[in-house]
Each structure stands twice: as structure tokens, then as C-alpha cells.
Amino acid sequence: MTDARGDRTANERPEVLWLRRLLGGVGIYIVVLLMLFVGTLVSPDFLTSENLLNIVRPVTLLGIVAVGVMFITHGGHYVDLSIPAIMALSGMVAVSTLGLGIVGSVVCGLGAGLLVGLTNGLLIGYLRLNPIIWTLAMNFMLDGLLRWSTGGNQVYPDYTTGAGDAFVNLSRCEMAGVPGITLLLVVLAAVAHLLARRTCFGDQLQLTGSAYDVAATSGVSVRRVILLSFLISSFTTALAGILLASLSKQGTFTNGQGYDFNAVTAVVIGGVALTGGVGTVLGVVGGVLLIGLLGNIMTLAGWGSFDQMIAKGVLFVIVVGGMAYAARRGGRDDE
């Protein structure tokens, strides 16, 4: 059901809301606390400063991506499968343009990512192309272009200039012992929360994700809303790509691999409905923390990368299946 703001949870039965409340908002943090307890049981090294730092940086980068992806999912367009290519492109462009200075290189990297987001938003929002098929195609095209243009090689910062050192330090700076990229995620999450919950755009995005036709006939510029959601996602994705290139000290076409699935997993685990209209930034951040903790705990327990991929896939299926079951119990069959 949908109310005047497009809130699909307004008239849902209590039993239907149970799973959403567990996973979305504050509820997801109960699961995070449980995972922290499990981690201490798995390994005595779990709570060491070195291990916690190993969790923070990857989780932060994933969080930056997921906060932007939430706007696409919340608007009813599932996920942007061109995320890996946008991250790789932005990082490689930033490294390749360090001759313009650190500010110039970051601007160029962000501009490259935004250009992809603009293309995706125009084609999906205005021409109504299938978001999964188009963004997957965009990912393949960009990946091939990057491999062809570099001959399959990585690009490295020029350390003979101050810009090269400054670029590498982008992902390593700290403030009062807290990694700068973590503080950046906090700021981005706060801005995203305000944008989604306290602005006209946020209301229109929710209505578009809940009921596209209702939004369109209510005077909402649904095409513009969809375009803006892809621009927001591409901005945070490009930013994460630049920081990942800084962290790895290289720009390469493989830098963003896996972030698309991990981002949508974190978004869904955080309580955002794949078909749109339901979810919060707070829940998404909790989903990101859960994904990071789960991966770290499995690593400490000796699980290999393939085992971890299987576990994450099973978790994703369970959560999506549970939300679909809850939706059917509530009289809806749209998830």
C-alpha cells in the first residue's frame, strides 16, 4: 500500500514489518553487535587494532559506494552494474592526470565517473531502458575500453611530483587517530540521510520507487528524479574508485571488481526493498558493517575467497527471499 508520500510500509501488517524492522534502521545494528561477539569467539586477534583497521578501510570504501547505490535502489531501479567499471575508470583517470595537481586529478576522476552516471541516467530515466541490462552492458564496454587503452597494464602515480605523494596519502590521512575516509563516509551518510528524508527530491524518489505511474501522474518529474539518483550513485562510486586507487597505489581495470554485488547485498541486507520505496541510509550503513564483519570473521576462521563468495550469495538469497515472503504475506507480490 502507498500513502500520500509513497510510503509503502504505512499500511503493512505487523508481521510483514518484522523483517524490515530487524534489518532496516536500528535493528540491523543488533545483528552487527552479534557479529562482533561471534568474532571474539572465532579469533583472539579479532579485536586487535591491526585487525580492526583491516576491517575499517574496505568497509568504508564499500559504504561510500552503497550510500550512493541506495538512491538507485530506493528509486525502483535495482542496482548499477557498471559500478566496477566506474571505479576503475575514475581511479585510472585520476592517476593519469596527476600532472594537473592533486585537485585537478580528483576533479578529472570524479568528472569521468559522473559522465558515465549521466549517460546511465539519461538512457534509463528518459528512454526507459532496462537498468540491469544497460548498466551491465556499460560495464562491459568500459572494461574493454580501459583494457584496450592501457594495453592491459596498470597506471602508477608519479612520485617525482608532490601530487603523486599527495594522491597516495588521500586514503591514509587520519584525524585524531580516525581514518579520514571513515570520517568522509560519516559525512556522506549524513548528507544522504538529509537528502533522502528532508528534501522534496527525497519524497519524489520514494514515490517514484513505490509507484512510478502514480508519481508520473502526480506531477513528479520522474525522469529527472531517476537521472539524479544515477548521478548521486556515480559520484560516490567515482569517489570510492579514486580512494581505492590511492589505497592500492595504482589505477587498474580490476580495482572495482566485486563492489557491485557487495554494494547491493549491503543495501538489501540494510532493509532497502529491491523494487524501491522502502529503506534508510542508516540501515544501509549497518548492512555495510555487517558485510565487512562477516568477511573478516570468515577470513580469520580460515575460509577461502570462494567460500566467502558462496556464503555472501546464500545470505543475499535468504534476505531477499525473506522480504519477498513477508511482502506476499502482506498482500503484495512486487518484491
C-alpha positions in Angstrom: 0.0 0.0 0.0 1.1 3.6 -0.6 0.3 6.7 1.3 0.5 10.3 0.1 4.3 10.3 0.3 4.6 7.0 -1.3 5.5 5.1 1.9 4.7 1.5 1.2 5.1 0.5 4.8 2.3 2.7 6.1 -0.5 0.1 6.0 1.6 -3.1 6.2 0.5 -5.7 8.7 2.8 -6.0 11.8 4.1 -9.5 10.8 5.1 -8.1 7.5 7.1 -5.3 9.0 9.0 -7.6 11.3 11.8 -8.5 8.8 12.1 -4.8 7.7 12.5 -3.6 11.3 15.1 -6.3 12.0 17.2 -5.4 9.0 16.5 -1.8 8.4 17.3 1.2 10.6 18.5 0.4 14.2 17.5 -3.3 14.0 20.5 -4.1 11.8 22.9 -3.0 14.4 21.7 -5.7 16.8 22.9 -8.2 14.2 26.2 -6.2 13.9 26.7 -6.4 17.7 26.0 -10.2 17.5 28.7 -10.5 14.8 31.2 -8.6 17.0 30.6 -11.2 19.7 31.0 -14.0 17.2 34.3 -12.5 16.0 35.7 -12.6 19.5 34.9 -16.2 19.8 36.4 -17.1 16.4 39.8 -15.5 17.0 41.6 -13.7 19.8 43.1 -11.4 17.1 39.6 -10.0 16.1 39.6 -7.0 18.4 43.2 -6.0 17.8 43.8 -2.6 16.4 45.5 -4.1 13.3 42.6 -6.3 12.5 40.0 -3.6 13.1 41.9 -1.3 10.8 41.9 -4.1 8.2 38.1 -4.0 8.5 37.6 -0.2 8.5 39.2 0.7 5.2 37.5 -1.8 2.9 34.2 -1.3 4.8 34.5 2.4 4.3 35.0 2.2 0.6 32.1 -0.2 0.3 30.0 2.2 2.4 30.8 5.1 0.2 29.6 3.1 -2.8 26.5 1.7 -1.1 25.3 5.1 0.2 25.0 6.2 -3.4 23.6 3.0 -4.7 20.8 3.2 -2.2 19.3 6.1 -4.2 19.1 3.9 -7.3 17.5 1.0 -5.4 15.2 3.3 -3.5 14.0 4.8 -6.7 13.0 1.3 -8.0 15.9 0.6 -10.4 17.6 -2.2 -8.5 21.3 -1.5 -8.9 24.0 0.0 -11.1 26.0 -2.9 -12.5 28.6 -0.5 -14.1 30.0 0.2 -10.6 33.2 -1.8 -11.1 34.0 0.0 -14.4 33.2 3.4 -12.9 35.5 2.8 -10.0 38.3 1.6 -12.3 37.8 4.4 -14.8 37.8 7.1 -12.1 40.9 5.8 -10.4 42.8 5.4 -13.7 41.8 8.9 -14.9 42.8 10.4 -11.5 46.2 8.7 -11.6 46.8 9.6 -15.3 46.0 13.3 -14.7 48.2 13.9 -11.6 50.2 16.3 -13.8 47.3 18.8 -13.2 47.9 18.6 -9.5 46.0 16.7 -6.8 42.9 18.8 -7.1 42.9 18.6 -10.9 43.3 14.9 -10.9 40.5 14.3 -8.4 38.2 16.6 -10.3 39.0 14.7 -13.6 38.4 11.3 -11.9 35.0 12.5 -10.5 34.1 14.0 -13.8 34.7 10.7 -15.7 32.5 8.9 -13.2 29.8 11.5 -13.4 29.8 11.3 -17.2 29.0 7.6 -17.0 26.3 8.3 -14.5 24.8 11.0 -16.7 24.7 8.5 -19.6 23.1 5.8 -17.5 20.6 8.3 -16.0 19.6 9.7 -19.4 19.1 6.3 -21.1 17.3 4.7 -18.2 15.4 7.7 -17.0 14.4 9.2 -20.3 14.4 6.2 -22.7 13.3 3.7 -20.1 16.0 1.2 -20.9 16.2 -1.8 -18.5 18.6 -0.7 -15.7 20.2 -4.1 -15.2 20.8 -4.9 -18.9 22.0 -1.4 -19.8 24.4 -0.9 -16.8 25.8 -4.4 -17.3 26.4 -3.5 -21.0 28.0 -0.2 -19.9 30.3 -2.1 -17.5 31.5 -4.5 -20.3 32.1 -1.6 -22.7 34.1 0.5 -20.2 36.1 -2.5 -19.1 37.0 -3.3 -22.7 37.9 0.3 -23.4 40.1 0.5 -20.3 41.9 -2.7 -21.2 42.4 -1.6 -24.8 43.6 2.0 -24.0 46.2 0.8 -21.4 47.2 -2.4 -23.2 46.1 -4.3 -20.1 48.6 -2.5 -17.9 48.3 -0.6 -14.6 49.0 3.1 -14.3 51.1 4.3 -11.4 51.4 7.7 -9.6 54.4 9.8 -10.5 56.3 10.1 -7.2 58.7 12.7 -8.6 56.0 15.3 -8.0 54.2 16.4 -4.8 50.9 15.4 -6.4 51.9 11.8 -6.5 52.6 11.6 -2.8 49.5 13.6 -2.0 47.4 11.2 -4.1 48.7 8.1 -2.2 48.1 9.9 1.1 44.4 10.6 0.3 43.3 7.3 1.7 45.8 7.2 4.5 45.3 10.5 6.3 43.9 10.5 9.8 42.2 12.9 12.2 42.6 12.2 16.0 43.5 8.6 15.1 40.4 8.1 13.0 41.0 7.3 9.3 40.0 10.3 7.1 38.0 8.1 4.7 35.9 6.9 7.6 35.0 10.4 8.6 34.2 11.1 4.9 31.8 8.2 5.0 30.1 9.6 8.1 29.7 13.0 6.3 28.4 11.4 3.1 25.9 9.2 5.1 24.6 12.3 7.0 24.2 14.3 3.8 22.5 11.3 2.1 20.1 10.9 5.0 19.1 14.5 4.9 18.7 14.3 1.1 16.5 11.2 1.3 14.4 12.2 4.2 14.3 16.0 4.4 14.1 17.2 0.8 11.5 17.3 -1.9 13.8 15.2 -4.0 13.8 12.5 -1.4 10.0 12.5 -1.2 9.8 12.3 -5.0 12.4 9.5 -5.2 10.4 7.5 -2.6 7.2 7.9 -4.5 8.9 7.1 -7.8 10.2 3.9 -6.3 6.9 3.0 -4.7 4.6 3.7 -7.6 6.1 5.0 -10.8 2.8 5.6 -12.6 1.4 7.4 -9.6 4.4 9.6 -9.3 4.3 10.5 -13.0 0.6 11.4 -12.9 1.1 13.4 -9.7 3.3 15.9 -11.5 6.7 14.4 -10.3 9.4 14.7 -13.0 10.2 11.0 -12.7 12.8 11.2 -15.4 14.8 13.9 -13.6 14.5 12.0 -10.3 15.9 8.9 -11.9 18.7 10.9 -13.6 19.7 12.5 -10.3 19.7 9.1 -8.5 22.2 7.8 -11.0 24.3 10.9 -10.8 24.5 10.6 -7.0 25.5 7.0 -7.2 28.1 7.6 -9.9 29.6 10.4 -7.7 30.0 8.3 -4.7 31.2 5.3 -6.8 33.8 7.5 -8.6 35.0 8.9 -5.2 35.4 5.3 -3.9 37.3 4.4 -7.1 39.8 7.3 -6.6 40.3 6.4 -3.0 40.8 2.7 -3.9 43.4 3.7 -6.5 45.1 5.8 -3.8 45.0 2.9 -1.3 46.4 0.4 -3.8 48.9 3.0 -5.2 47.8 2.2 -8.8 45.0 2.6 -11.3 43.8 -0.6 -12.9 40.8 -2.0 -14.6 40.3 -4.7 -11.9 40.0 -2.2 -8.9 36.3 -2.2 -8.7 35.5 -5.9 -9.2 33.0 -7.3 -6.7 31.8 -3.9 -5.4 28.6 -4.1 -7.4 27.4 -7.3 -5.7 28.7 -6.3 -2.3 27.0 -2.9 -2.5 23.6 -4.3 -3.5 24.0 -7.0 -0.8 24.7 -4.4 1.8 21.8 -2.3 0.6 19.3 -5.2 0.7 20.6 -6.5 4.0 20.1 -3.0 5.3 16.4 -3.2 4.6 16.1 -1.4 1.3 13.5 -3.1 -0.9 14.9 -4.1 -4.3 11.7 -2.7 -6.0 12.1 0.6 -4.3 10.3 2.9 -2.0 11.5 1.4 1.3 14.8 1.8 3.2 17.0 4.2 5.1 20.7 5.3 4.9 21.1 4.2 8.5 20.1 0.7 7.5 22.5 0.7 4.5 25.4 1.7 6.7 24.5 -1.2 9.1 24.4 -3.6 6.1 27.9 -2.4 5.1 29.2 -3.0 8.6 27.6 -6.5 8.6 29.2 -7.4 5.3 32.6 -6.2 6.4 32.5 -8.1 9.7 31.2 -11.2 8.1 34.1 -11.2 5.5 36.7 -10.5 8.2 35.4 -13.3 10.5 35.3 -15.8 7.7 38.9 -14.8 6.8 40.0 -15.3 10.5 38.2 -18.6 10.5 40.3 -19.8 7.5 37.6 -19.6 4.9 38.9 -19.0 1.3 37.6 -16.3 -1.1 35.4 -18.8 -3.0 33.8 -20.0 0.3 33.1 -16.4 1.3 31.5 -15.7 -2.1 29.2 -18.6 -1.6 28.3 -17.5 1.9 27.5 -14.0 0.8 25.4 -15.3 -2.0 23.4 -17.5 0.3 22.9 -14.6 2.7 21.6 -12.5 -0.1 19.2 -15.1 -1.3 17.9 -15.7 2.3 17.3 -12.0 2.9 15.7 -11.3 -0.5 13.6 -14.5 -0.1 12.5 -13.5 3.4 11.5 -10.0 2.3 9.5 -11.4 -0.7 7.8 -13.9 1.6 6.9 -11.0 4.0 5.6 -9.0 1.1 3.3 -11.8 -0.1 2.0 -12.3 3.5 1.2 -8.6 3.4 -0.9 -8.9 0.2 1.9 -7.7 -2.2 3.8 -9.6 -4.8 6.1 -7.0 -6.1 9.4 -7.9 -4.4 
